Amino acid sequence: MGKYRFLENVAIADSAFEAQGESMEDLFQTCAQATFEVMADTSTIESKLKEDVELAGENLEELLFDWLAELIYLKDSKSMLFGKFEVKIEEKEGYRLSASIWGEPADQKKHKVRVDVKAVTYHLLEVKQVENMWTAKVVLDT
């Protein structure tokens, strides 16, 4: 998987990170991992339940926004935390994402809960390819 680092002093009361991946898929998986790491220690999340996600976007920024927004929605609607992500992206009349994600019901006694992510934002959102690496910058509303 790619790597990420949290950014300090980007937005007040928000969490921000930069992520890298060797492919678009690796980048999107890494962004999902970083998003859930903001909320909890993902090493405490077991892959007990699987959800499938299908999305389309005109460009990669829109697709990344929708991907993270869908993960946050699933977290809220199903009261689950996710820690494993498999993503496939096709470029066809825009971009299509199909993914499987695994997690388990949130449990404050088991999971080291940090802060709740309410939404992903468009503030500073970017996805780009730099040489052989894909990079993204994301700001989350916490």
C-alpha positions as CSV (number, residue, x, y, z in Angstrom):
1,M,0.0,0.0,0.0
2,G,1.0,3.6,-0.5
3,K,1.9,6.0,2.3
4,Y,0.3,9.1,3.8
5,R,1.2,11.8,6.2
6,F,-1.0,14.1,8.2
7,L,-0.7,17.8,7.5
8,E,-0.7,20.3,10.4
9,N,-2.2,23.8,10.3
10,V,-4.0,23.4,6.9
11,A,-7.5,24.1,8.1
12,I,-8.8,24.9,11.6
13,A,-10.9,22.1,13.2
14,D,-10.3,19.8,10.2
15,S,-7.8,17.0,9.5
16,A,-5.7,17.0,6.3
17,F,-3.4,14.5,4.7
18,E,-1.2,13.9,1.6
19,A,-1.2,10.4,0.2
20,Q,0.9,8.6,-2.4
21,G,0.4,5.4,-4.3
22,E,2.1,3.5,-7.1
23,S,-1.2,3.4,-9.0
24,M,-4.6,5.2,-8.9
25,E,-6.0,2.2,-7.1
26,D,-3.2,2.2,-4.5
27,L,-3.7,5.9,-4.0
28,F,-7.5,5.5,-3.4
29,Q,-6.9,2.6,-1.0
30,T,-4.3,4.7,0.9
31,C,-6.7,7.7,1.1
32,A,-9.3,5.4,2.6
33,Q,-6.9,4.1,5.1
34,A,-5.8,7.6,6.1
35,T,-9.4,8.7,6.4
36,F,-10.2,5.9,8.9
37,E,-6.9,6.3,10.7
38,V,-8.1,9.8,11.6
39,M,-11.1,8.2,13.3
40,A,-9.5,5.2,14.9
41,D,-6.4,2.9,15.2
42,T,-7.1,0.9,12.0
43,S,-4.9,-2.0,13.3
44,T,-7.8,-2.7,15.8
45,I,-10.4,-3.1,13.0
46,E,-11.1,-6.7,12.0
47,S,-12.3,-7.6,8.5
48,K,-15.5,-9.3,9.6
49,L,-18.0,-7.8,7.2
50,K,-17.7,-6.9,3.5
51,E,-19.4,-4.0,1.6
52,D,-19.1,-3.4,-2.2
53,V,-19.0,0.1,-3.6
54,E,-19.5,1.2,-7.2
55,L,-19.0,4.9,-8.3
56,A,-18.4,7.0,-11.3
57,G,-16.8,10.4,-11.8
58,E,-15.9,12.7,-14.6
59,N,-12.4,13.3,-13.1
60,L,-10.2,11.8,-10.4
61,E,-10.8,14.6,-7.9
62,E,-14.6,14.0,-8.2
63,L,-14.1,10.3,-7.9
64,L,-11.9,10.6,-4.9
65,F,-14.3,13.0,-3.2
66,D,-17.2,10.6,-3.9
67,W,-15.2,7.6,-2.7
68,L,-14.3,9.1,0.6
69,A,-17.9,10.5,1.0
70,E,-19.3,7.0,0.4
71,L,-17.0,5.5,3.0
72,I,-18.0,8.2,5.6
73,Y,-21.7,7.6,4.7
74,L,-21.3,3.8,5.2
75,K,-19.5,4.4,8.5
76,D,-22.4,6.6,9.7
77,S,-25.3,4.6,8.3
78,K,-24.0,1.2,9.4
79,S,-22.1,2.3,12.5
80,M,-19.0,0.5,11.2
81,L,-15.3,1.1,10.9
82,F,-13.4,-0.1,7.9
83,G,-9.7,-1.1,7.7
84,K,-9.2,-3.1,4.5
85,F,-9.9,-1.7,1.0
86,E,-9.5,-3.2,-2.5
87,V,-10.1,-0.8,-5.3
88,K,-10.3,-1.1,-9.1
89,I,-10.5,2.0,-11.3
90,E,-11.2,2.0,-15.0
91,E,-10.9,5.0,-17.3
92,K,-14.0,4.9,-19.6
93,E,-16.1,7.9,-20.4
94,G,-14.7,9.4,-17.2
95,Y,-13.7,7.1,-14.4
96,R,-15.4,4.1,-12.8
97,L,-14.5,2.7,-9.4
98,S,-15.5,-0.7,-8.0
99,A,-14.3,-1.6,-4.6
100,S,-14.7,-4.1,-1.8
101,I,-14.2,-2.9,1.8
102,W,-14.0,-4.8,5.0
103,G,-14.6,-3.8,8.6
104,E,-16.7,-4.4,11.7
105,P,-19.3,-2.6,13.9
106,A,-17.7,0.3,15.8
107,D,-17.0,-0.6,19.4
108,Q,-15.4,2.1,21.6
109,K,-14.1,-0.5,24.0
110,K,-12.3,-2.4,21.3
111,H,-11.3,0.4,18.8
112,K,-9.1,3.2,19.9
113,V,-11.5,5.9,18.7
114,R,-10.0,9.3,18.0
115,V,-12.3,11.8,16.3
116,D,-15.3,11.5,14.1
117,V,-15.0,12.5,10.4
118,K,-18.2,14.2,9.3
119,A,-17.4,14.8,5.7
120,V,-14.7,15.1,3.0
121,T,-14.3,18.6,1.6
122,Y,-13.2,20.1,-1.7
123,H,-10.8,22.5,0.1
124,L,-7.3,21.9,-1.4
125,L,-8.5,18.6,-2.9
126,E,-6.2,17.4,-5.7
127,V,-5.1,14.2,-7.4
128,K,-2.1,14.2,-9.7
129,Q,0.5,12.0,-11.1
130,V,4.1,13.0,-10.4
131,E,6.5,10.9,-12.4
132,N,5.6,7.3,-11.5
133,M,3.7,8.1,-8.3
134,W,0.1,9.2,-7.8
135,T,-0.5,11.8,-5.1
136,A,-3.5,13.4,-3.4
137,K,-4.2,16.0,-0.9
138,V,-7.4,15.7,1.2
139,V,-9.0,17.8,3.9
140,L,-11.6,16.2,6.1
141,D,-14.3,18.0,8.2
142,T,-13.9,16.6,11.7
